Amino acid sequence: MMSRSYTNLLDLAAGNFAALGPAGGGRRRSGSFGAKRMTRVMTVPGTLSELDDEDDEPAATSSVASDVPSSAVCERLIVVANQLPVVARRRADGRGWTVSWDDDSLLLRLRDGVPDEMEVLFIGTLRADVPACEQDEVSQTLIDGFGCAPVFLPAGLYDRFYQNFCKSYLWPLFHYMLPFASALPTAASGDGRFDRGAWEAYVLANKYFFEKVVEVINPEDDYVWVHDYHLMALPTFLRRRFIRLRIGFFLHSPFPSSEIYRSLPIRDEILRTLLNCDLIGFHTFDYARHFLSCCSRMLGIEYQSKRGNIGLDYFGRTVGIKIMPVGIHMGQLQSVLRSSEKEQRVTELRQQFEGKSVFLGVDDMDIFKGINLKLLAFENMLRMHPKWQGRAVLVQIANPARGKGKDLEAIQAEIRESSQRINREFGRSGYSPVILIDRSVPSVERLAYYTIAECVVVTAVRDGMNLTPYEYIVCREGIPGSESEPEVSGPKKSMLVVSEFIGCSPSLSGAIRINPWNIEATAEALNEAISMSEREKQLRHEKHYRYVSTHDVAYWSKSFVQDLERACKDHFRKPCWGIGLGFGFRVVALDPHFTKLNLDSIIMSYERAKSRAIFLDYDGTLVPQASLNKSPSEELVRIVNALCADRNNTVFIVSGRSKDDLSKKLIACPKLGIAAEHGYFLRWTRDEEWQTTAHTSDFGWMQMARPVMNLYTEATDGSTIETKETALVWHHQDADQGFGSSQAKEMLDHLEGVLANEPVSVKSGQFIVEVKPQGVSKGLIAEKILSSMKEKGQQADFVLCIGDDRSDEDMFENIADVMKRSIVAPKTPLFACTVGQKPSKARFYLDDTFEVVTMLSSLADASEPDPIDFEDDLATSVSSIDIGDNLRQFSNIRTEGS
């Protein structure tokens, strides 16, 4: 195995992120590489200048070939997240650092689901301010002892990246909160609105992570798994440098609906950078559905579901969508449950709350956890059900806030005020209804509270996942043999009241789901939870424990890695091209035999041929699809006439347009053949009569189809019906994109049912649903024309067909089949060409209509005009000259006379 070092980032810094400065952006670079070759894992960053003389290929054509021996042959998983799963502390004597694993880190536990033969390397920042002079030493310690490569961001950049953009802007917006008014600005949090400088800091911080990945990556063998919204720009950096790199992304927060997300000024950039991944993971189908809706509405990309797998076709690459909620680490929880310290704390708590029904809330102190709503609901329960006064206790653990802002301060004040009010109204000597623990609680104490709680309550108004219910269920199951568990020999029970707006809610079918904004309903749910029969509590607990114990964090990571491997299995089979600038960069993956049409090759075949067949689509092929003016230009008319003037050519426009429309637009092309309405009408030259190519003349089905289309047209603002002689077309390009697509699918099913016994076909296309007679297609008419040429003794020995949409795919497929039969001459070259780099049944492509016209112009220049036509043209030109001369003479006479 050979591995190449990819460290020259100048191609990424130049041009596209000029505002961010060159790679490094003021970053400290200590040490240097004495050689051009790096080991598999680098701990000391190098300088760009030392590697400038390496043969660095552009990102669009980057190869993953290697030239440096790899340290291992096995595959490796590089996990990139904002923070490393370690805790670094300065030694008591102030000399150096001690590093230990963070047992509460989810990233640390995902290793359990990774295959044993796959190495795991973590990349992220440290939750400690390491001085620049000590960074090399700490890096070496982390690499050698923990398999972690730290990213050191300058303090000013980290604050702008994390506080100003991630926490103050992205995090609220992804939790459905729009910054309608600016918050009071603080040094750490900004004003809550989009700030271009904060976005640039976000991109630059992501580039630092990218540089660290580049230092350690072996692009042929490694998988990269990027985590959460902090690093959404990273996939584009990686994809630009390694176009075949295997990249997965998992979003641990909610993904907002399109109505919220569309307010993001950099919405397209984020969607496109995520689509540079191979697999994108979400906790719930709701989050995935919102992402897919945004891709459809803003990028026009529709998803497909095949055998249970959801995928987006993005320029020939299939981007997989993974829906899998994360789990907990059973072993880590159970090890704490076995500790004597935990058992002692459980005993103390049982004595403290003896005779009481304990509700428990464990939440971070932030504006989305709904702690204030929980207190209001508990207060309402005590008032509506007085029997619980003196018997029910709400213990609320509020972990310290990680963000800042006036909204958070207001929530904190409201929580304290509500707790005091409830205790004043319902408290008595020895009884406080609300116990607010406003501090960081050690895991031992937290699990002890879980063990004694009768019901856990989660009232978050929006949360990505929330594993509190899972931890509670495991703690209530307990550990067999524990001395402090008097119930261990009996049935285990637990109850959950959870918000319907959190990610774990769909997985907990036995929980009482509530809308936390409905205070009265939540209060009734609290009463129901502790009033439920013991048998019902037991059954619900058993059901939950079965799920939680089998769908742990190892199950989650194993499933994601397996799907990532499956999504990347074709990476080295298809030719790929990188195109686009900045966050518009994407990789186009095409069939190995799909290449750009070579002008010299087609001209050579064209000049050798004696009988040529040329089939041209109209919209999107000869005239731009987006143009409002669909009439051919003078240059296009000249080119088409030049092609038609060659007696060896048979040239046809094959279009879905009506015959009257095409006749009007192409009236200046007398020798051009036209196949209108997908070939139902055929005319060889302008002077000939139109022929019908299908046997049917009964269009009574239109009377059945039109009322259905009218129904959907009335219900879909912006949609229209186009009536042709042989077909009905429903257009929805001017309707709301999501609604129009949904209505088109409904209409397709509706029409197929209504017209099931009629001789018609119902097909959907780009913003259309069309009903037309059976046996009519561009492919069939092309075959008919080729057969007619053979009957006339003009068997084709050169075939060119060009088109841009789905209907043209029929033509490519049919003509490819015709080439295998004797309809055309043996060894006839076929140039089937689609417009645009996209998956197609054609073998060749041209980028746009301009390239199509340029190619046709070259063929026209290589054509030999018919002598008769040439004499007619010459006579016409002479007549024009004579008339011009006479007019000039007449003008001179008038001038002299005047």
SVG drawing of the C-alpha trace seen along z (x, -y; Angstrom):
<svg xmlns="http://www.w3.org/2000/svg" viewBox="-65 -69 81 81">
<polyline fill="none" stroke="black" stroke-width="0.4" points="0.0,0.0 1.3,-3.4 0.2,-6.7 0.7,-10.2 0.9,-13.2 -1.6,-15.9 -0.5,-19.1 -0.4,-21.9 -3.6,-23.8 -2.9,-26.8 -5.4,-25.7 -8.1,-25.8 -7.1,-29.1 -6.7,-31.0 -9.7,-32.5 -12.6,-30.9 -12.0,-32.0 -9.9,-35.1 -11.5,-36.8 -10.2,-34.1 -6.5,-34.6 -4.1,-31.8 -4.0,-28.4 -2.8,-28.8 -4.5,-32.2 -2.1,-33.4 -1.9,-29.9 1.3,-29.1 3.5,-26.6 6.2,-25.1 8.8,-22.8 9.3,-21.7 9.6,-18.6 13.2,-17.8 11.9,-15.5 9.1,-15.6 7.6,-12.3 5.4,-12.0 4.5,-9.1 1.0,-8.0 0.2,-10.1 1.8,-13.6 1.9,-15.5 3.9,-18.5 2.4,-20.7 4.7,-21.6 5.1,-24.7 3.5,-25.0 6.7,-26.3 8.5,-23.1 6.0,-21.2 5.4,-23.7 7.6,-21.6 5.5,-18.5 3.4,-17.6 0.1,-18.7 -2.7,-18.1 -5.8,-20.4 -8.7,-19.4 -10.8,-18.7 -8.5,-15.9 -6.9,-14.8 -5.8,-11.3 -5.7,-9.1 -2.7,-7.3 0.1,-7.1 3.8,-7.2 4.7,-6.9 4.5,-3.6 1.6,-3.3 2.2,-2.2 -0.7,0.2 -2.8,2.0 -6.1,2.2 -8.9,-0.3 -9.2,-3.1 -12.0,-5.3 -11.2,-8.9 -13.8,-10.5 -13.8,-14.3 -15.8,-16.3 -15.6,-19.7 -14.2,-18.2 -12.0,-15.2 -13.3,-12.5 -10.6,-13.2 -10.1,-15.5 -6.8,-17.4 -5.8,-19.0 -2.7,-20.8 -0.7,-18.9 -0.9,-20.2 2.8,-21.4 2.1,-23.3 4.5,-21.2 2.8,-19.5 -0.6,-18.0 -2.4,-14.9 -4.8,-13.4 -7.6,-10.9 -10.6,-9.5 -13.9,-11.3 -16.2,-8.4 -19.3,-10.5 -18.3,-11.1 -20.5,-9.6 -17.7,-9.6 -15.5,-7.4 -18.2,-4.8 -18.8,-4.5 -15.6,-2.5 -17.5,0.5 -19.4,0.8 -16.4,0.5 -14.9,3.8 -11.9,5.0 -9.6,4.8 -10.5,1.1 -8.4,-1.4 -10.1,-4.5 -8.5,-8.0 -10.1,-11.0 -9.6,-14.6 -11.0,-17.6 -10.2,-20.4 -9.3,-20.1 -11.5,-21.6 -8.4,-23.3 -6.3,-26.3 -2.9,-24.8 -0.2,-27.4 1.5,-27.4 4.8,-26.3 3.3,-23.1 1.1,-22.1 3.6,-19.8 4.1,-17.9 0.4,-17.6 -0.1,-16.5 2.5,-13.8 0.9,-12.5 -2.5,-12.3 -1.3,-10.6 0.8,-8.0 -1.5,-7.2 -5.0,-7.9 -5.1,-7.9 -6.2,-11.5 -5.0,-14.3 -5.8,-17.7 -6.7,-20.8 -5.5,-24.0 -7.6,-27.0 -6.5,-30.6 -8.6,-31.8 -10.1,-34.7 -11.1,-32.4 -12.6,-29.8 -14.9,-32.3 -16.1,-33.6 -16.5,-30.1 -18.1,-28.5 -19.9,-31.2 -20.7,-33.7 -21.8,-31.3 -22.4,-27.8 -24.1,-28.6 -25.5,-32.0 -26.8,-31.5 -26.8,-27.9 -27.9,-26.2 -31.0,-28.4 -32.0,-28.2 -31.6,-24.4 -33.9,-24.4 -36.5,-26.4 -35.7,-29.8 -35.4,-32.8 -33.5,-35.9 -36.4,-38.4 -34.7,-41.0 -31.1,-41.3 -30.1,-40.2 -28.0,-42.4 -24.6,-42.0 -22.0,-40.3 -18.3,-39.6 -19.0,-36.0 -22.3,-35.6 -22.8,-38.4 -26.3,-39.7 -28.0,-36.4 -28.4,-37.5 -26.4,-36.3 -22.9,-37.9 -20.7,-37.4 -17.6,-37.7 -18.8,-34.9 -19.5,-32.7 -16.0,-33.4 -14.6,-32.4 -16.7,-29.2 -15.3,-28.3 -11.7,-29.1 -12.1,-27.0 -13.4,-24.1 -10.3,-24.6 -8.1,-24.1 -9.9,-20.7 -9.3,-19.9 -5.6,-20.6 -5.4,-18.2 -7.2,-15.5 -4.8,-16.1 -1.9,-15.5 -3.0,-12.0 -5.2,-10.8 -4.6,-7.8 -7.3,-8.6 -7.3,-5.1 -8.0,-3.2 -9.5,-5.7 -13.1,-6.5 -13.9,-9.9 -16.9,-10.3 -17.7,-14.0 -20.0,-14.9 -22.5,-17.6 -23.3,-21.1 -20.0,-22.6 -18.2,-21.0 -20.7,-21.2 -18.2,-23.0 -15.6,-20.3 -17.0,-17.8 -16.4,-20.3 -12.8,-20.9 -12.2,-17.2 -14.0,-16.4 -12.2,-19.1 -8.9,-17.6 -9.8,-13.9 -12.6,-13.4 -12.9,-9.6 -12.6,-9.9 -15.2,-8.0 -17.1,-10.6 -19.9,-10.2 -21.7,-12.9 -24.1,-12.6 -26.1,-15.5 -26.8,-15.3 -29.1,-18.2 -32.6,-18.6 -32.7,-19.7 -35.4,-22.5 -38.2,-22.5 -37.7,-24.2 -39.7,-27.2 -37.2,-27.8 -34.1,-26.7 -34.7,-28.8 -34.1,-31.9 -30.4,-31.0 -28.4,-33.3 -25.9,-30.5 -28.6,-27.8 -27.4,-26.5 -23.8,-26.4 -24.6,-24.2 -26.8,-21.8 -24.2,-21.4 -21.4,-20.8 -23.4,-18.1 -24.2,-16.6 -20.4,-16.2 -20.7,-13.3 -21.5,-9.8 -23.8,-9.2 -25.7,-11.7 -27.2,-10.5 -30.1,-11.8 -31.7,-10.7 -35.3,-10.7 -37.2,-10.5 -38.6,-14.0 -35.1,-15.5 -34.3,-13.6 -37.6,-14.6 -36.8,-18.2 -33.4,-17.9 -34.8,-16.1 -37.5,-18.8 -34.9,-21.5 -32.9,-19.7 -36.0,-19.5 -37.2,-23.0 -33.9,-24.8 -31.7,-22.6 -34.4,-20.7 -33.0,-17.3 -35.5,-14.6 -34.9,-11.5 -35.6,-7.9 -36.2,-4.9 -34.8,-1.6 -35.2,1.6 -35.6,-0.5 -32.6,-2.7 -33.1,-6.5 -30.8,-8.1 -30.3,-11.4 -28.9,-11.4 -26.4,-14.2 -24.5,-14.6 -24.2,-10.8 -23.3,-10.1 -25.9,-8.5 -25.8,-10.3 -27.3,-7.9 -29.6,-9.1 -29.3,-7.2 -32.0,-7.3 -30.8,-5.8 -31.2,-7.3 -28.1,-7.0 -28.1,-4.9 -26.3,-4.8 -23.3,-2.7 -24.7,0.0 -21.3,1.1 -20.4,-2.3 -23.7,-2.9 -23.7,0.5 -20.1,0.0 -21.3,-3.1 -24.4,-1.3 -22.1,1.3 -20.1,-1.2 -20.4,-1.3 -20.6,-5.1 -23.7,-4.9 -25.3,-2.4 -24.6,-4.5 -26.1,-7.6 -29.2,-5.5 -29.7,-4.6 -29.5,-8.2 -32.0,-9.3 -34.5,-6.6 -34.4,-7.7 -34.8,-11.4 -37.8,-10.7 -39.4,-7.9 -43.2,-7.9 -42.9,-10.3 -43.5,-9.9 -40.4,-11.4 -40.6,-13.1 -37.1,-13.7 -35.9,-16.1 -32.3,-16.2 -31.7,-18.9 -29.1,-21.4 -29.9,-24.9 -30.9,-26.4 -33.9,-28.0 -35.1,-24.8 -35.2,-22.3 -38.6,-23.6 -37.7,-23.5 -40.0,-26.4 -42.9,-24.6 -42.3,-21.5 -42.5,-23.5 -45.8,-25.1 -47.2,-21.7 -46.2,-20.3 -47.7,-23.3 -50.9,-22.7 -51.0,-19.0 -50.7,-19.9 -53.5,-22.4 -55.8,-20.1 -55.1,-17.0 -54.6,-18.0 -54.0,-14.4 -50.5,-14.7 -49.7,-17.7 -47.3,-16.5 -46.6,-13.3 -45.2,-14.3 -41.8,-15.9 -40.1,-17.2 -36.3,-17.0 -35.0,-19.2 -31.2,-18.8 -30.2,-21.8 -26.7,-21.4 -24.8,-24.6 -25.5,-26.6 -23.1,-26.4 -24.3,-29.4 -25.0,-33.1 -27.6,-35.7 -30.5,-37.7 -33.0,-34.9 -31.1,-32.4 -30.9,-34.8 -34.6,-35.4 -35.3,-31.7 -33.1,-31.1 -34.8,-33.9 -38.2,-32.4 -37.2,-28.9 -36.0,-30.2 -39.1,-32.3 -41.4,-29.4 -39.6,-27.0 -39.8,-29.5 -43.5,-30.2 -44.5,-26.5 -42.6,-25.8 -44.2,-28.8 -47.7,-27.8 -47.6,-24.0 -44.6,-23.5 -44.7,-22.7 -42.4,-21.7 -40.2,-18.8 -41.7,-19.0 -40.5,-21.0 -42.4,-20.1 -39.6,-21.4 -35.9,-20.6 -33.9,-22.6 -30.3,-21.4 -28.6,-24.2 -25.1,-22.8 -23.1,-20.2 -24.0,-16.7 -21.5,-13.9 -22.6,-10.8 -22.8,-8.7 -25.3,-11.1 -27.2,-11.5 -27.6,-7.7 -28.7,-7.5 -31.5,-9.9 -32.5,-7.9 -32.7,-4.7 -35.1,-6.2 -37.3,-8.2 -40.8,-6.9 -41.1,-9.0 -38.7,-11.0 -40.1,-14.0 -38.7,-15.6 -40.5,-18.7 -37.9,-20.0 -39.6,-22.2 -36.9,-21.0 -34.0,-18.6 -31.9,-16.5 -32.0,-13.3 -31.9,-13.5 -30.6,-10.3 -32.0,-11.0 -34.9,-8.5 -32.6,-5.8 -30.3,-6.2 -33.2,-6.2 -34.6,-3.0 -31.3,-1.2 -30.9,-2.5 -34.4,-1.3 -33.6,2.1 -30.6,2.1 -27.9,4.7 -28.9,8.2 -27.2,8.9 -27.0,5.2 -27.4,4.9 -29.1,1.6 -31.8,2.8 -34.6,4.3 -36.8,4.5 -34.2,6.5 -36.0,9.8 -39.3,8.3 -40.6,6.7 -38.9,3.6 -41.0,0.5 -40.5,-2.9 -42.6,-5.7 -41.7,-8.3 -43.5,-11.6 -41.6,-12.9 -42.0,-15.8 -43.1,-14.8 -40.4,-17.3 -37.3,-15.3 -35.5,-12.8 -35.9,-9.8 -39.7,-10.1 -40.5,-7.9 -38.4,-5.1 -40.2,-5.1 -43.7,-3.8 -44.6,-3.1 -44.0,-6.7 -46.7,-9.2 -46.0,-11.8 -47.0,-15.3 -46.9,-18.8 -45.0,-20.7 -46.7,-24.0 -50.0,-22.5 -49.6,-23.0 -52.9,-21.4 -52.4,-18.3 -48.9,-17.9 -50.2,-18.2 -52.7,-15.4 -49.9,-13.3 -47.9,-13.6 -50.9,-12.5 -51.5,-9.6 -47.9,-8.5 -47.8,-8.0 -51.5,-6.8 -51.0,-4.0 -51.3,-0.4 -48.1,1.4 -48.6,4.0 -48.9,1.4 -45.7,-0.3 -43.9,3.0 -45.0,3.9 -44.0,0.4 -40.6,0.7 -39.9,4.1 -40.7,2.9 -38.5,-0.1 -35.6,1.9 -35.7,4.4 -35.2,1.6 -32.6,-0.4 -30.5,2.6 -30.3,3.8 -30.1,0.4 -27.1,-1.0 -24.3,-3.2 -22.4,-0.2 -25.4,0.8 -25.7,-2.7 -22.1,-3.1 -21.9,0.4 -25.0,-0.3 -23.6,-3.6 -20.2,-2.3 -21.8,0.6 -24.0,-1.7 -21.1,-4.0 -19.1,-1.1 -22.1,-0.1 -22.5,-3.7 -18.9,-3.9 -18.5,-0.5 -18.5,-2.0 -16.0,-4.8 -13.2,-3.4 -15.4,-2.0 -16.7,-5.2 -14.7,-8.0 -15.2,-11.2 -14.6,-14.9 -14.6,-17.7 -16.3,-20.9 -17.4,-24.2 -15.9,-26.8 -16.1,-27.4 -19.1,-25.6 -20.5,-25.0 -17.8,-22.3 -19.2,-18.8 -18.0,-15.6 -19.6,-14.3 -19.6,-10.5 -20.3,-8.9 -20.4,-5.6 -16.9,-4.4 -17.9,-4.5 -19.5,-7.9 -17.2,-10.5 -17.3,-14.0 -18.0,-14.0 -14.7,-14.4 -15.0,-16.9 -12.2,-15.4 -13.6,-11.9 -17.1,-12.8 -15.9,-15.0 -13.7,-12.1 -16.6,-9.7 -18.9,-12.3 -16.6,-12.9 -16.3,-9.2 -20.0,-8.5 -22.2,-8.4 -25.6,-8.3 -26.1,-10.1 -29.0,-10.3 -29.1,-13.2 -31.7,-13.4 -31.9,-16.6 -34.1,-17.5 -35.2,-21.1 -35.8,-22.5 -32.6,-22.3 -30.6,-21.0 -30.7,-23.6 -32.2,-26.4 -31.5,-26.9 -34.2,-25.4 -34.3,-28.5 -34.6,-30.9 -38.0,-32.6 -37.3,-33.2 -37.5,-29.7 -37.2,-30.8 -34.0,-29.6 -31.2,-32.2 -30.1,-33.2 -26.9,-31.3 -28.7,-28.1 -30.9,-28.4 -27.8,-28.8 -26.2,-25.7 -29.3,-23.5 -29.8,-24.6 -26.2,-23.8 -26.6,-20.3 -29.8,-19.8 -28.2,-21.0 -25.8,-18.0 -27.5,-15.3 -25.9,-12.6 -27.7,-13.9 -31.2,-13.2 -31.8,-15.7 -34.8,-15.6 -36.0,-17.7 -37.6,-15.2 -39.5,-17.1 -42.5,-16.9 -43.8,-20.2 -46.9,-20.5 -46.5,-20.4 -47.9,-23.9 -45.4,-25.3 -42.4,-23.6 -43.6,-24.5 -43.8,-28.2 -40.4,-28.2 -38.6,-26.3 -40.2,-27.8 -36.9,-29.0 -35.5,-25.5 -37.3,-24.0 -35.4,-20.7 -35.5,-19.9 -37.5,-16.9 -39.7,-17.3 -41.2,-14.7 -43.7,-16.5 -45.4,-15.4 -42.8,-12.7 -43.2,-11.4 -46.9,-11.1 -46.7,-13.6 -44.0,-13.3 -42.9,-15.5 -39.8,-14.9 -39.6,-18.4 -41.5,-21.7 -43.3,-21.1 -44.6,-17.7 -47.8,-16.8 -47.8,-15.7 -48.1,-12.0 -49.4,-10.2 -47.2,-7.4 -49.6,-5.8 -52.6,-3.6 -54.9,-5.1 -57.2,-8.0 -59.5,-7.7 -58.8,-10.4 -61.9,-9.9 -59.6,-9.3 -59.0,-13.0 -62.5,-13.5 -61.6,-11.3 -58.2,-12.7 -59.1,-16.4 -61.5,-16.5 -58.8,-14.9 -56.2,-17.5 -58.6,-20.3 -59.2,-19.1 -55.4,-19.3 -55.0,-22.6 -57.7,-24.3 -56.1,-22.9 -52.5,-23.8 -51.8,-27.5 -49.3,-28.1 -50.1,-24.9 -51.4,-24.8 -52.7,-22.4 -51.3,-22.3 -53.5,-20.7 -51.9,-19.1 -53.6,-17.3 -52.6,-13.9 -51.6,-14.6 -52.4,-16.5 -49.6,-17.9 -49.9,-19.2 -47.1,-21.8 -46.2,-22.7 -42.9,-24.5 -44.5,-27.7 -46.2,-26.1 -44.7,-25.7 -42.0,-23.1 -42.8,-20.7 -46.6,-20.9 -46.3,-20.7 -44.2,-17.6 -46.6,-16.0 -49.6,-16.8 -47.8,-15.4 -47.3,-12.1 -50.9,-12.0 -52.1,-12.9 -49.9,-10.3 -51.6,-7.6 -55.0,-9.1 -54.7,-9.1 -53.2,-5.6 -56.3,-4.4 -58.8,-6.3 -57.1,-5.4 -56.1,-1.8 -58.1,-0.4 -57.3,-3.1 -54.5,-2.8 -52.4,-5.6 -49.3,-6.0 -49.0,-8.3 -45.5,-9.6 -44.0,-12.2 -41.1,-14.4 -39.4,-17.6 -42.2,-19.6 -44.8,-17.8 -47.2,-14.9 -48.1,-13.9 -50.7,-11.6 -50.1,-10.4 -51.1,-7.5 -49.3,-4.2 -46.6,-3.3 -45.5,-6.9 -42.0,-7.8 -38.9,-9.5 -37.1,-6.1 -39.8,-4.5 -39.9,-7.4 -36.1,-7.4 -36.3,-3.6 -39.0,-4.3 -37.0,-7.0 -33.9,-4.7 -36.0,-1.9 -37.4,-4.3 -33.9,-5.4 -33.0,-1.7 -36.1,-1.1 -35.0,-4.1 -31.6,-2.6 -30.0,-5.1 -29.1,-2.8 -27.5,-4.9 -23.8,-4.5 -23.6,-7.4 -26.1,-8.1 -26.0,-11.2 -28.8,-11.8 -28.7,-14.6 -31.2,-15.3 -31.4,-16.5 -34.4,-15.0 -36.1,-11.8 -37.9,-11.4 -34.6,-11.5 -33.4,-8.5 -36.0,-6.4 -34.3,-7.6 -30.8,-6.7 -32.0,-3.2 -34.0,-2.4 -31.2,-3.5 -28.6,-1.5 -30.9,1.5 -31.3,0.7 -27.5,0.7 -27.5,4.5 -29.8,5.2 -29.5,4.8 -31.5,1.5 -28.2,-0.4 -25.0,0.5 -22.5,2.8 -20.1,1.0 -22.1,-2.2 -20.8,-4.7 -23.4,-5.8 -23.0,-9.2 -25.7,-9.2 -25.1,-12.4 -26.9,-13.9 -26.7,-17.6 -25.1,-18.1 -22.9,-15.8 -25.6,-13.5 -26.4,-9.8 -27.7,-8.8 -28.1,-5.9 -26.1,-7.9 -22.4,-7.3 -21.4,-10.9 -22.2,-14.3 -21.8,-17.9 -22.0,-20.5 -24.6,-22.8 -26.5,-24.1 -23.6,-26.3 -21.3,-23.2 -24.1,-21.5 -24.4,-24.4 -20.6,-24.6 -20.3,-20.9 -23.1,-21.1 -21.4,-24.2 -18.2,-22.1 -20.3,-19.4 -21.9,-22.0 -18.5,-23.3 -17.5,-19.7 -20.7,-19.2 -20.8,-19.2 -23.8,-21.2 -26.0,-19.7 -25.0,-21.2 -28.6,-21.9 -29.1,-23.7 -25.9,-25.6 -27.1,-26.8 -30.4,-27.9 -28.7,-29.7 -26.4,-31.4 -29.3,-32.4 -31.0,-33.8 -27.9,-35.7 -27.5,-37.1 -31.1,-38.2 -30.6,-40.0 -27.5,-41.7 -29.4,-42.8 -32.3,-44.1 -29.8,-46.0 -28.1,-47.5 -31.4,-48.6 -32.4,-50.2 -29.1,-52.0 -29.4,-53.3 -33.0,-54.4 -31.8,-56.2 -29.0,-58.0 -31.5,-59.2 -33.8,-60.6 -30.8,-62.4 -29.7,-63.9 -33.3,-65.0 -33.6,-66.7"/>
</svg>
